């Protein structure tokens, strides 16, 4: 693995993907020199009283939080701790269905009863915002809900109205938890949205490594107000976060915080200027870029244009084909690809040269495209399943894959049921015993306890047909048949 990593680092491949440091060195420190354990004078993350406490206080001051906690197990452990501290075992929680898989793991661990709220589907074909009126409607219908969890921004950059949602939630005197993993750069100027910590959320999880100059798996958990006891947060972080925290990663978090504090709005303005120039000069006829102005207020309260969405639906290719073409022919690595679009993830460490390379590559590809709606990159075409729905129409690998499924039992009960490895084509009517999700972004198509319908079977089959990774599905070694654990 080390050999391949070194070769990648030395290559001319430009990284339009996380981590946000974009492989640009922040200093000349040898990580081996500072890789220590909790020796005398170097504090303890799980009982911070010295240098770590000071560093966490600096992070809280930067984001204007009451408490800020270093996460070196990624945003995942912050999500688990926030959910656990905000609820009692067996509570009901209102959850945006487009949340990351870690949210569902928290629901399982605390044996919670999720009530789902679904995002709008935008005209661009991606999942939109969670509307405040839908939150209010759900809370009015079920007064037993004890907490609310939403994701903003989404992986694709769609932002919800956190300020209004927090006001609605707080009228019920319950906490709002926001997964802002993809918005750690919010709130520091440059025309980017305000961050959820300042907009009234009670717990906010931020992946510094996604859009800021920090190492992979470094994040923050910000706590504000009194709806979530910070002492409970610390108790659950003691459970979910490693007892051997890396000082290399923690020092990287501190360095990132200092960089933002010392440079102020400048790097965010520079990123905004580079993005504005990129969007204005990248002229496309077949490929399609999406900007904030392309969304209505109902679809997206705001949109983070540092998530460059490149749609391929009018170009006769899939998002995966575009990703592979950019890598193979232009040495540009994107963050991810879906059925009909690909995502270039930007950060304040991107360069004008990088944006120029992407702009040139997209325009060059666009010129060469001979639009052929049937020239679709296929992946594993298995189990004799056609990429057609039961009604005969073509499956669209878009946000409507995330459907409302009937529930047979709660996640915590279904996840522990004895399951049978069932041929996917024969699983309709059975109950899923596993999480099934496209990765990335890790949003479940089905969770344990939900009943498998024909559309789910067709959508999963088509995702494999398109060459998109689907976790939770087993592929037969000999004939490529798809199987799912069900009962």
C-alpha angles and dihedrals in degrees: 000000000000091000092054092046092052091048090051092049091051094046127097091243111132113220114227087168139078142315096076096220086074090213092293111140115240093194143347097259117139105227091216090061093060100035101113139137130237096302124162113299097015101091129224123264091216093051103024115188104140137028095349091050090051091050092048090049089054089053091050091051092049093053094032093239127149091229132009125192128198113236117199094167089066128252088306095079090046091053091049093047094047093050092045094048094045096052143044121230111283096017125142116249128190107227132183104235091224092067124126120268091254089070090058090048088055089050089052095047093050093039090234126173107233122212108197129220118190128218122236118260111240126220087248087064099247131110113277135202131310103247119225092227090057090052090050092047092052093048092049091051094049116031090177092075108118103187142010126223125188137162119234124195100026121219086266094052103257112149127204127211097266096173094057093040092052091052091052093047094046092054084069089048092237129122130262116215117195126195099212093163092135094045105060087125093058121114101029100096132255092118093288120138123275116262123254094239090067093041097063108271115147098214124021125184116204127187102210090185094061101063106000133063099273137116122270114277094024117127145144134238112207121197125195134176129001105286091093118043108229089210089062089049090055091047093054094042084058087060102041102035122073118264088222103059117189115246088200090061094041092051087049090056091050091048090052092050091049091049092056094043094049097043098040117184096343100094091044092051089049091052090048091051092049091049093048091051092046094052094044097050100037101093113187135176103179105019114060134213121204123217135181092266090061092069126075119225088254091056099044131006086203138346132218106225092194083082099078107204114197113192120204101182093110094042103069094243139090125246089252092057090052091049092051093045092052091049099042100040104025104024094236118137116206126203099241147333132220132184099288106009145036131214130226109196115210134194139179088269095063117110134226087240090058093051090047091053092051093046093050093046094051093048091047092050090045092055092052096049116115100193109238114160091202098054094098124154107243125205125183108349100194149164092024089278117149119220089245131106121241088262092055099250122127115265112243112214092218139111093295087077085080096077134165108263125195113254122229097178143344121287093246092057099040095047090064098044119114105255136195123224097244129191104252093228089057097044100086109125094019124110120252115240094188143049112259116196144150111247115240111054095026097217112145121248085190135006129204110284097032122117117246113235132187094260091057090051091049093046093050091047092049092049089057089045088055092050095247119147113251116189120204093041123101119216118211113245097225109032105016094244114165120235134185130194105244143148 
